[in-house]
Amino acid sequence: MPGQARHDEGGGRRSSSTHPRSSPAPRWHRLIAAAATAILLLAQPAHAQSILRDAETEALLRDMSAPLVTAAGLRPRDVQIALINDDSINAFVVGGQTVYVHSGLIQAADTANQVQGVIAHELGHIADGHVITSSEGQRPAMGIYLLSMVLGLAAMAAGGGEAGAGILSAGQQAAMGKYLAFSRVQEATADASAVRYLNTAGITGRGMLEFFKKLQQQEFRYGTKNIDPFMQSHPLSGTRIQTMTADLQNSPAWRKPLDPAMEERFKRIRAKLDGYLLPPAQALQKYPDSDQTVYAHYARAYAYHRAGYPDKADAEAEALVAKEPNDPYFQEIMGQILLEAGKPKQAIEPLRRATEGSRSDPLIATTYGHALIATEDPKNYDEAKRILKTAVGRDDENPFAWFQLGTVYELTGDEPRAALASAERASMMGDDRTAADRARYAMAGLPKNTPDWIRAQDIAMTSQDGLDKNRKKRR
């Protein structure tokens, strides 16, 4: 079941000794380094992972989570649900108000309701402030580790190398156990909060229990005898099921039927992810040509497109549009396939319809702007500029949109605003040097004290500050 944070292992420092054969010091140093690394890992943030952006998926996750966010006492506009490209079954939060959901979780779930249970759990971590209070679990663990280190080193200095190493090892295990116990309490608290949010929102908790049972089956396959419950960051699934079942079943929402429209949208998203993420051959095997459902057409459209069969991909997209001509997401995939097949002029009409049908969703609008630019027809540039300015105005965390906007500014001879768009993109991607350089160039060519000039000044100052701080760290 999802946890509040993900920790990736790192390597400890290697120590050398001038007497490698006669002295046990290298072993002590390795033990110390390994123990220190293990404890410090408790405080490490999640490593950067690839985020999948898709308008239809983001709209569904937003709609699925909105009543739960409200039930948690949070504001839907402040909470984001981000999709991570990772085939493992997981979700997590690492600070702020963003829930990260793995694509593997969506693909493994049977219903939208199951995913809602996972999201409710993660919202529990956010609303209960678990990331902020995680230091409360780290401090006692670090205290145990440091005490064992002092005692171990003292024993080693007195000539008891083996005894000292034993104290260090035992201290490391005790510290880890202390932190894991704290983590299990947080997970149980998040479970209780999730139950409360589901019941308050009037959403059945059947999906939550169903998903826990899926995880329990994985534990059975691994062998519960091989699992030490006291060395887990989460309570075992069976324990969690027993704890939550009564509260979920006693809720008036327990017998409430699933939202059919939501479940239909979920099936489309799951098929879409299968077509996009699974190896094409595997996706086509899962969704054979004999399957004429919307889900199968969706999956095959992406699978054929990725496998390099543009005609077959076009046919699947056309089948989708034939079923629902006014669906903006079907128009989007048709336009996307045409654009990426080198047919931007043919892609314009479906992408225009997709943009209009989605109320100018910024992700779809960016693709439309890209198609207008890719025609290499100057008559389309003004429209591309207008579309892309609106897109970044509604979603300024899309580097591809900033790149396209910079491109059309450059094509129309507006070099200062092209530089500002490059500065925006570089700043978002953490490239302070490029951001500062491009922002200063933009300031030199923009009318002073206009909104664009002020924005360029903000980027230049912030990026320069970042550069200065990095220089001080390197000294």
PyMOL commands that set and color helices and strands:
alter all, ss='L'
color gray80, all
select helices_A, chain A and resi 25-43+55-71+76-78+103-108+112-127+132-157+161-201+206-222+224-226+229-231+237-249+260-277+280-286+294-307+310-323+328-340+344-357+362-374+378-394+399-411+415-428+432-445+451-474
alter helices_A, ss='H'
color red, helices_A
select strands_A, chain A and resi 51-52+80-84+91-92+98-102
alter strands_A, ss='S'
color yellow, strands_A
deselect
rebuild
show_as cartoon
